[in-house]
Amino acid sequence: VQLQASGGGLVQAGGSLRLSCAASGRTFSRHAMGWFRQAPGKEREFVAAISWSGGSTYYADSVKGRFTISRHNAKNTVYLQMNSLKPEDTAVYYCAAVLGVIATIAPSLPRDYDYWGQGTQVTVSS
């Protein structure tokens, strides 16, 4: 599975962005997908994840209520809708994939993912 993240950019605080992650391969629909982010000088942190069935979603407390993860299996794409952005959301955002075993599970640790996209920069100005 190859992943290509896009949709990042510069936005003012309170604004919105939608990130996309396009995946190659015919098994996308059986992969749990996650979004992570990494700010300068900080470790990569979990943002959101969605099970391969799409029936279960998980969010970091810092983004809950503001971000929404979704997937469109026919388009081999996962999305991250980001609303009410804050300067502390500034980071490089990465999408990741892992072949799912259980339909309702999506991991939240980077080490549990096998495939990574190249990252897209999100900058939120105050």
C-alpha beads as a LAMMPS data file, in Angstrom:
LAMMPS data file: protein, C-alpha beads

126 atoms
125 bonds

1 atom types
1 bond types

-500.0 500.0 xlo xhi
-500.0 500.0 ylo yhi
-500.0 500.0 zlo zhi

Masses

1 110.0

Atoms # bond

1 1 1 0.000 0.000 0.000
2 1 1 1.328 3.409 -0.982
3 1 1 -0.133 6.526 0.619
4 1 1 -0.218 10.109 -0.626
5 1 1 -1.371 12.816 1.774
6 1 1 -2.560 16.217 0.574
7 1 1 -4.663 19.193 1.589
8 1 1 -2.376 20.928 4.041
9 1 1 -1.763 24.648 4.018
10 1 1 -1.796 27.906 5.946
11 1 1 -5.002 28.875 7.721
12 1 1 -5.983 31.356 10.407
13 1 1 -7.062 30.200 13.830
14 1 1 -10.700 29.171 13.778
15 1 1 -10.511 28.106 10.163
16 1 1 -10.889 24.706 8.536
17 1 1 -8.927 22.346 6.328
18 1 1 -9.641 18.918 4.890
19 1 1 -6.767 16.528 4.485
20 1 1 -6.940 13.632 2.062
21 1 1 -4.906 10.457 1.907
22 1 1 -5.079 8.513 -1.338
23 1 1 -4.014 4.885 -1.233
24 1 1 -2.906 2.524 -3.944
25 1 1 -3.694 -1.160 -3.928
26 1 1 -6.823 -3.252 -4.059
27 1 1 -6.829 -4.094 -0.358
28 1 1 -7.405 -0.550 0.933
29 1 1 -10.849 -1.465 2.176
30 1 1 -9.319 -4.010 4.545
31 1 1 -6.845 -1.546 6.087
32 1 1 -7.432 0.435 9.230
33 1 1 -6.276 4.024 8.679
34 1 1 -4.820 6.599 11.003
35 1 1 -3.732 10.226 11.049
36 1 1 -0.757 11.339 13.100
37 1 1 1.052 14.651 13.408
38 1 1 4.492 15.818 14.366
39 1 1 5.433 19.329 15.386
40 1 1 9.062 20.520 15.381
41 1 1 10.968 19.106 18.327
42 1 1 8.101 16.851 19.360
43 1 1 7.299 13.197 18.962
44 1 1 4.776 11.954 16.456
45 1 1 1.367 11.877 18.088
46 1 1 -1.929 10.197 17.359
47 1 1 -4.728 12.338 15.936
48 1 1 -7.476 10.034 14.678
49 1 1 -8.091 6.536 13.337
50 1 1 -10.820 4.635 11.556
51 1 1 -11.392 0.895 11.315
52 1 1 -11.383 -0.804 7.948
53 1 1 -15.146 -1.185 8.107
54 1 1 -15.518 2.526 8.820
55 1 1 -17.781 1.673 11.705
56 1 1 -15.389 2.718 14.455
57 1 1 -13.495 5.956 14.846
58 1 1 -11.052 7.123 17.493
59 1 1 -9.743 10.577 18.352
60 1 1 -7.107 12.163 20.515
61 1 1 -8.653 14.222 23.293
62 1 1 -7.021 17.355 21.889
63 1 1 -8.997 17.137 18.633
64 1 1 -12.226 15.496 19.752
65 1 1 -15.220 17.538 18.664
66 1 1 -13.179 19.508 16.123
67 1 1 -11.766 16.867 13.758
68 1 1 -13.610 14.137 11.865
69 1 1 -12.047 11.152 10.164
70 1 1 -13.882 9.362 7.377
71 1 1 -13.147 7.030 4.497
72 1 1 -14.443 6.329 1.029
73 1 1 -13.363 2.805 0.160
74 1 1 -14.514 3.019 -3.454
75 1 1 -12.128 5.957 -3.903
76 1 1 -9.332 4.434 -1.801
77 1 1 -9.246 7.617 0.232
78 1 1 -9.371 8.605 3.875
79 1 1 -10.146 12.154 4.974
80 1 1 -9.502 14.300 8.007
81 1 1 -11.854 17.251 8.308
82 1 1 -10.321 19.785 10.673
83 1 1 -12.489 22.585 12.051
84 1 1 -11.889 25.281 14.650
85 1 1 -8.176 25.010 14.075
86 1 1 -5.795 26.296 16.719
87 1 1 -2.145 27.356 16.490
88 1 1 -1.212 24.245 18.488
89 1 1 -2.550 22.118 15.616
90 1 1 0.409 23.270 13.535
91 1 1 2.398 20.205 12.474
92 1 1 3.199 17.870 9.630
93 1 1 0.278 15.473 9.304
94 1 1 0.855 11.879 8.238
95 1 1 -1.586 9.196 7.205
96 1 1 -0.866 5.577 7.971
97 1 1 -2.351 2.183 7.181
98 1 1 -2.338 -1.297 8.657
99 1 1 -4.098 -4.419 7.439
100 1 1 -7.022 -4.796 9.782
101 1 1 -7.935 -8.062 11.418
102 1 1 -10.931 -6.936 13.425
103 1 1 -13.514 -4.746 11.703
104 1 1 -14.005 -2.474 14.698
105 1 1 -10.394 -1.846 15.655
106 1 1 -7.978 0.891 14.591
107 1 1 -4.665 1.341 16.425
108 1 1 -3.517 4.597 18.005
109 1 1 0.211 3.878 18.273
110 1 1 2.593 4.671 15.413
111 1 1 4.399 1.359 15.842
112 1 1 1.194 -0.529 15.020
113 1 1 1.048 0.867 11.478
114 1 1 2.904 -0.657 8.541
115 1 1 2.549 1.974 5.815
116 1 1 3.067 5.726 5.948
117 1 1 2.469 8.637 3.627
118 1 1 4.947 11.452 3.106
119 1 1 3.184 14.054 5.263
120 1 1 1.481 17.354 4.560
121 1 1 2.208 20.600 6.419
122 1 1 -0.581 22.321 8.332
123 1 1 0.155 25.776 9.711
124 1 1 -2.372 27.656 11.826
125 1 1 -1.672 31.327 12.429
126 1 1 -2.935 33.177 15.475

Bonds

1 1 1 2
2 1 2 3
3 1 3 4
4 1 4 5
5 1 5 6
6 1 6 7
7 1 7 8
8 1 8 9
9 1 9 10
10 1 10 11
11 1 11 12
12 1 12 13
13 1 13 14
14 1 14 15
15 1 15 16
16 1 16 17
17 1 17 18
18 1 18 19
19 1 19 20
20 1 20 21
21 1 21 22
22 1 22 23
23 1 23 24
24 1 24 25
25 1 25 26
26 1 26 27
27 1 27 28
28 1 28 29
29 1 29 30
30 1 30 31
31 1 31 32
32 1 32 33
33 1 33 34
34 1 34 35
35 1 35 36
36 1 36 37
37 1 37 38
38 1 38 39
39 1 39 40
40 1 40 41
41 1 41 42
42 1 42 43
43 1 43 44
44 1 44 45
45 1 45 46
46 1 46 47
47 1 47 48
48 1 48 49
49 1 49 50
50 1 50 51
51 1 51 52
52 1 52 53
53 1 53 54
54 1 54 55
55 1 55 56
56 1 56 57
57 1 57 58
58 1 58 59
59 1 59 60
60 1 60 61
61 1 61 62
62 1 62 63
63 1 63 64
64 1 64 65
65 1 65 66
66 1 66 67
67 1 67 68
68 1 68 69
69 1 69 70
70 1 70 71
71 1 71 72
72 1 72 73
73 1 73 74
74 1 74 75
75 1 75 76
76 1 76 77
77 1 77 78
78 1 78 79
79 1 79 80
80 1 80 81
81 1 81 82
82 1 82 83
83 1 83 84
84 1 84 85
85 1 85 86
86 1 86 87
87 1 87 88
88 1 88 89
89 1 89 90
90 1 90 91
91 1 91 92
92 1 92 93
93 1 93 94
94 1 94 95
95 1 95 96
96 1 96 97
97 1 97 98
98 1 98 99
99 1 99 100
100 1 100 101
101 1 101 102
102 1 102 103
103 1 103 104
104 1 104 105
105 1 105 106
106 1 106 107
107 1 107 108
108 1 108 109
109 1 109 110
110 1 110 111
111 1 111 112
112 1 112 113
113 1 113 114
114 1 114 115
115 1 115 116
116 1 116 117
117 1 117 118
118 1 118 119
119 1 119 120
120 1 120 121
121 1 121 122
122 1 122 123
123 1 123 124
124 1 124 125
125 1 125 126
